[in-house]
Amino acid sequence: MLSIKTSDLSPMQLQNYLQYAIAPRPICFASTIDTEGNVNLSPFSFFNLFSTNPPMCIFSPARRVRDNTTKHTLENVLQVKECVINIVNYAMVQQTSLASTEYAKGVNEFEKAGFTMQESHLVKPPRVAEAPVQLECLVKEVIPLGDQHGAGNLVLAEIKLIHIKEDILDEEGKIDQAKIDLVARLGGDWYCRVTPENLFKVAKPLTTLGVGVSALPVSVRNSHVLTGNDLGMLGNIEQLPTETDIDAMRWNTAVKDILDATIGDETNRERELHELAHQLLALGNVVDALKVVLL
């Protein structure tokens, strides 16, 4: 494994490694305004949700690595402590990238990128009408992390009003993850798109305590077939099945075929049972998979 001291890297080298490794990153498409009324619109991928009570986002307009200058967004939120965080989806990603162009102060990126300015209800900066979700925010604090090339400036933005396009909602009025069509930043010129085909769920162990991987037999923990994800699913079961339940699994057709075909061959029997468990886990049948590996 390559090990590198951050102090041995230039800011540009460090940025490259970190932006490729710490990804995907959601995009804060921030609209801001200065005291003279000049509107600015710019995307930032140093961004996330950090609190729900109060509802707080943080994004960071870092000092430019190239020449250590600051961005208009930072200058604006220091003057007018308001912003709109416009969520970026696939339909607007190319225009969003165009808005990151370093236009001169006073140039309106809404116009340059072809976006529609929509009046906000509570704050002075306008919203991006094309954005599926728009968050009107008050800037509570700006925390500089340094004064050198690449130093971040944490903008703590409290969400005061949320606007959501109705066509991304489900029947219960909640945001449908498959409909919003989000994009996120990776390293360099790379982005990713959140499509229905690459969505998956992971059960949260919040209400019960999983038995943990440590409760599984050594042969299961050291399996050459089962993956780390497989073990994580097996360890998330609340309790191990009873001996009666495990023994009843022997009469499952697929299990019985393996047992009959591997009489006297423990090595292949274990491998084939683990392969069957792996298939069951891929189908989300965790309980039966656990019975199979415990036979």
C-alpha positions as CSV (number, residue, x, y, z in Angstrom):
1,M,0.0,0.0,0.0
2,L,1.3,3.4,-1.0
3,S,1.7,5.7,2.1
4,I,2.3,9.4,1.6
5,K,2.7,12.2,4.1
6,T,0.5,15.1,3.3
7,S,3.3,17.5,4.1
8,D,5.3,16.0,1.2
9,L,2.7,16.9,-1.4
10,S,2.0,20.2,-3.1
11,P,-1.5,21.6,-2.6
12,M,-2.3,20.5,-6.2
13,Q,-1.1,17.0,-5.7
14,L,-2.9,16.7,-2.4
15,Q,-6.1,18.0,-4.0
16,N,-5.9,15.4,-6.7
17,Y,-5.5,12.4,-4.4
18,L,-8.2,13.6,-2.0
19,Q,-10.8,14.5,-4.6
20,Y,-10.5,11.1,-6.3
21,A,-10.5,9.2,-3.0
22,I,-13.2,11.1,-1.1
23,A,-16.1,10.7,-3.5
24,P,-18.8,10.9,-4.7
25,R,-19.5,14.4,-3.2
26,P,-22.8,16.1,-3.5
27,I,-22.8,19.5,-5.2
28,C,-23.8,22.8,-3.5
29,F,-24.9,25.0,-6.4
30,A,-24.9,28.3,-4.4
31,S,-26.5,31.5,-5.5
32,T,-25.3,34.6,-3.5
33,I,-25.5,38.4,-3.8
34,D,-23.3,41.3,-2.8
35,T,-24.3,44.6,-1.2
36,E,-24.5,46.2,-4.7
37,G,-27.0,43.6,-5.9
38,N,-24.6,41.6,-8.1
39,V,-25.7,38.0,-8.3
40,N,-23.2,35.1,-8.3
41,L,-23.9,31.4,-9.0
42,S,-21.2,28.8,-8.5
43,P,-21.0,25.0,-7.7
44,F,-19.0,23.6,-4.8
45,S,-18.4,19.9,-4.1
46,F,-17.0,20.4,-0.6
47,F,-20.6,20.3,0.7
48,N,-23.0,18.2,2.8
49,L,-25.8,18.2,5.4
50,F,-24.5,18.3,8.9
51,S,-27.6,18.8,11.1
52,T,-31.3,18.5,11.0
53,N,-32.1,20.4,14.3
54,P,-31.2,23.1,13.4
55,P,-31.2,22.1,9.6
56,M,-27.7,23.0,8.7
57,C,-25.6,22.6,5.5
58,I,-21.9,23.4,5.2
59,F,-20.1,24.2,2.0
60,S,-16.6,25.4,1.5
61,P,-15.5,27.9,-1.2
62,A,-11.8,27.2,-0.9
63,R,-9.0,29.6,-1.8
64,R,-7.8,28.8,-5.3
65,V,-4.9,26.4,-5.3
66,R,-3.5,28.1,-8.4
67,D,-3.0,31.7,-7.0
68,N,-4.5,31.7,-3.5
69,T,-7.3,34.2,-4.5
70,T,-10.8,34.0,-3.0
71,K,-14.0,33.3,-4.8
72,H,-16.9,35.7,-5.3
73,T,-19.2,33.4,-3.4
74,L,-17.1,33.7,-0.3
75,E,-16.8,37.5,-0.6
76,N,-20.6,37.7,-1.1
77,V,-21.6,35.6,2.0
78,L,-19.3,37.8,4.1
79,Q,-21.2,40.8,2.9
80,V,-24.8,39.5,2.6
81,K,-25.2,36.5,5.0
82,E,-27.7,34.7,2.8
83,C,-27.6,32.1,0.1
84,V,-29.7,29.6,-1.9
85,I,-28.4,26.0,-2.2
86,N,-29.7,24.6,-5.4
87,I,-29.6,20.8,-5.7
88,V,-28.1,19.6,-9.0
89,N,-29.5,16.8,-11.1
90,Y,-28.4,15.3,-14.4
91,A,-30.6,17.5,-16.5
92,M,-28.6,20.6,-15.4
93,V,-25.1,19.2,-14.8
94,Q,-23.5,20.6,-18.0
95,Q,-24.9,24.1,-17.3
96,T,-23.7,23.8,-13.7
97,S,-20.2,23.1,-14.8
98,L,-20.3,26.1,-17.1
99,A,-21.3,28.3,-14.2
100,S,-18.0,27.3,-12.5
101,T,-16.2,29.4,-15.1
102,E,-14.2,32.2,-13.4
103,Y,-16.1,35.1,-14.9
104,A,-15.2,38.6,-13.7
105,K,-17.0,40.1,-10.7
106,G,-20.4,41.4,-11.6
107,V,-21.0,38.9,-14.4
108,N,-24.2,37.0,-13.8
109,E,-23.6,33.2,-14.1
110,F,-27.3,32.6,-14.4
111,E,-27.2,34.3,-17.7
112,K,-23.9,32.8,-18.8
113,A,-25.0,29.3,-18.0
114,G,-28.6,29.8,-19.3
115,F,-30.4,29.3,-16.0
116,T,-33.6,31.0,-15.0
117,M,-33.5,33.3,-11.9
118,Q,-36.5,32.7,-9.6
119,E,-37.2,35.1,-6.8
120,S,-36.7,33.7,-3.3
121,H,-39.3,34.1,-0.6
122,L,-37.0,34.8,2.4
123,V,-33.6,35.7,1.2
124,K,-32.2,38.1,-1.4
125,P,-30.2,35.7,-3.7
126,P,-32.5,34.2,-6.4
127,R,-33.1,30.5,-6.8
128,V,-32.3,28.3,-9.9
129,A,-35.7,27.6,-11.3
130,E,-34.4,24.4,-13.0
131,A,-33.1,22.8,-9.8
132,P,-35.3,20.0,-8.4
133,V,-34.8,21.2,-4.8
134,Q,-33.9,24.7,-3.6
135,L,-32.9,25.6,-0.1
136,E,-33.1,29.2,1.1
137,C,-30.5,29.7,3.8
138,L,-29.2,32.2,6.3
139,V,-25.4,32.1,6.7
140,K,-24.8,31.7,10.4
141,E,-21.0,31.7,10.4
142,V,-18.0,31.6,8.0
143,I,-15.0,29.8,9.4
144,P,-11.6,30.2,7.6
145,L,-9.4,27.1,7.8
146,G,-6.3,28.9,6.7
147,D,-4.8,31.6,4.5
148,Q,-2.8,29.5,2.1
149,H,-3.4,28.0,-1.4
150,G,-6.4,25.6,-1.2
151,A,-7.5,26.5,2.4
152,G,-11.2,26.1,2.9
153,N,-13.8,28.5,4.3
154,L,-16.6,26.7,6.0
155,V,-19.9,28.4,5.3
156,L,-22.5,27.3,7.9
157,A,-25.8,27.8,6.2
158,E,-29.1,27.3,8.1
159,I,-31.9,26.1,5.9
160,K,-35.0,28.2,6.4
161,L,-37.2,27.3,3.5
162,I,-37.3,24.3,1.2
163,H,-38.7,24.3,-2.3
164,I,-39.3,20.9,-4.0
165,K,-40.6,20.1,-7.5
166,E,-43.6,17.9,-7.2
167,D,-42.6,15.6,-10.1
168,I,-39.8,14.1,-7.9
169,L,-42.2,13.2,-5.1
170,D,-43.8,9.8,-4.4
171,E,-47.4,9.0,-3.5
172,E,-46.7,9.9,0.1
173,G,-45.2,13.3,-0.7
174,K,-41.7,12.3,0.0
175,I,-38.7,12.7,-2.4
176,D,-38.4,9.6,-4.6
177,Q,-34.7,8.7,-4.7
178,A,-35.1,7.2,-8.2
179,K,-36.9,10.3,-9.6
180,I,-34.6,13.1,-8.5
181,D,-31.7,11.9,-10.8
182,L,-28.9,13.3,-8.7
183,V,-25.3,13.8,-9.8
184,A,-22.2,14.0,-7.7
185,R,-18.5,15.0,-8.2
186,L,-15.6,12.6,-8.3
187,G,-12.0,13.4,-9.1
188,G,-10.9,15.6,-12.0
189,D,-13.5,15.8,-14.7
190,W,-15.4,12.8,-13.4
191,Y,-19.0,12.8,-12.2
192,C,-21.5,10.1,-11.3
193,R,-25.2,9.8,-11.8
194,V,-27.7,8.2,-9.3
195,T,-30.0,6.2,-11.5
196,P,-32.6,3.5,-10.5
197,E,-30.3,0.8,-11.9
198,N,-27.5,1.6,-9.5
199,L,-29.6,2.2,-6.4
200,F,-29.6,-0.4,-3.6
201,K,-30.7,-0.5,0.0
202,V,-28.7,-1.5,3.1
203,A,-30.8,-2.4,6.2
204,K,-30.0,-0.1,9.1
205,P,-29.4,-1.9,12.4
206,L,-31.0,0.8,14.5
207,T,-33.8,-0.9,16.4
208,T,-32.1,-4.2,17.2
209,L,-28.6,-5.4,17.9
210,G,-27.1,-7.7,15.2
211,V,-25.3,-10.7,16.4
212,G,-22.1,-9.5,14.7
213,V,-19.6,-11.2,12.4
214,S,-17.8,-12.4,15.5
215,A,-20.8,-14.7,16.4
216,L,-20.4,-16.6,13.1
217,P,-18.3,-19.8,13.0
218,V,-14.6,-19.4,12.0
219,S,-15.2,-21.4,8.8
220,V,-17.8,-18.8,7.8
221,R,-15.7,-15.8,8.8
222,N,-12.7,-17.2,6.8
223,S,-14.8,-18.3,3.9
224,H,-13.1,-18.1,0.4
225,V,-16.6,-17.6,-1.1
226,L,-18.4,-15.2,1.1
227,T,-17.6,-11.6,0.7
228,G,-17.2,-8.9,3.4
229,N,-20.7,-7.6,2.3
230,D,-22.1,-11.1,2.8
231,L,-20.6,-11.3,6.3
232,G,-22.0,-7.9,7.1
233,M,-25.5,-9.0,6.1
234,L,-25.2,-12.3,8.1
235,G,-23.9,-10.4,11.2
236,N,-26.9,-8.0,11.0
237,I,-29.3,-10.7,12.0
238,E,-30.8,-10.2,15.5
239,Q,-30.4,-13.7,16.7
240,L,-29.0,-17.0,15.4
241,P,-31.5,-19.6,14.2
242,T,-32.3,-22.6,16.4
243,E,-30.8,-26.0,15.8
244,T,-34.2,-27.2,14.8
245,D,-34.5,-24.4,12.2
246,I,-31.0,-25.2,10.9
247,D,-31.6,-28.9,10.7
248,A,-34.9,-28.3,8.8
249,M,-32.9,-26.5,6.1
250,R,-31.4,-29.9,5.1
251,W,-34.7,-30.7,3.3
252,N,-34.5,-27.6,1.1
253,T,-34.1,-29.0,-2.4
254,A,-30.9,-27.1,-3.3
255,V,-29.3,-27.9,0.1
256,K,-30.3,-31.6,-0.1
257,D,-28.7,-31.8,-3.6
258,I,-25.4,-30.4,-2.3
259,L,-25.4,-32.7,0.8
260,D,-26.2,-35.8,-1.3
261,A,-23.5,-35.0,-3.9
262,T,-20.7,-34.3,-1.4
263,I,-21.0,-37.2,1.0
264,G,-17.5,-37.7,2.5
265,D,-16.2,-34.5,0.8
266,E,-16.3,-31.8,3.5
267,T,-14.2,-29.3,1.6
268,N,-16.4,-29.2,-1.5
269,R,-19.5,-29.4,0.7
270,E,-18.6,-26.3,2.6
271,R,-17.6,-24.4,-0.6
272,E,-20.9,-25.3,-2.4
273,L,-23.0,-24.4,0.7
274,H,-21.2,-21.1,0.9
275,E,-21.9,-20.5,-2.8
276,L,-25.6,-21.2,-2.3
277,A,-25.6,-18.8,0.7
278,H,-23.9,-16.2,-1.4
279,Q,-26.7,-16.5,-4.0
280,L,-29.4,-16.3,-1.3
281,L,-27.8,-13.2,0.1
282,A,-27.8,-11.6,-3.4
283,L,-31.6,-12.2,-3.4
284,G,-31.9,-10.6,0.0
285,N,-32.8,-14.0,1.7
286,V,-30.5,-13.5,4.7
287,V,-32.3,-15.8,7.2
288,D,-32.0,-18.9,4.9
289,A,-28.5,-18.0,3.9
290,L,-27.5,-18.0,7.6
291,K,-29.1,-21.4,8.1
292,V,-27.2,-22.8,5.1
293,V,-23.8,-21.7,6.4
294,L,-24.6,-23.0,9.9
295,L,-25.4,-26.5,8.7
